[in-house]
Amino acid sequence: MAALDLLGRRGSLRIVWELRDDAILTFRALQAAADLPPGTLNARLAELRAADIVSAEAGYRLTSRGADLVLALAPLLTWSQTWADDLAMED
């Protein structure tokens, strides 16, 4: 449940998403990509760093644990796309 609590906080999943595929971003680039206020981004990054999901060496990047999280979320992405497509067909 701790992981769901962390990932359910505003911006957490977006930060992980923006750092996927070995991306390394500065605070400003991550702020622009995630569209988060500086205070919120700073708080989420601190939480994700404490959980060993993100590191801040020469920019922000996913740790190996963070990369594993992206892999674990892949089925959710597939489901989400199917769900969105189904909703679009209903309209």
Buried (B, 14 or more C-beta within 10 A) or exposed (E): EEEEEBBEBEBBBBBBBBBBEEBBBEBEBBBEBBEBEEEBBEBBBEBBBEBEBBBEEEBBBBBEEBBEBBEEBEEEEEEEEEEEEEEEEEE
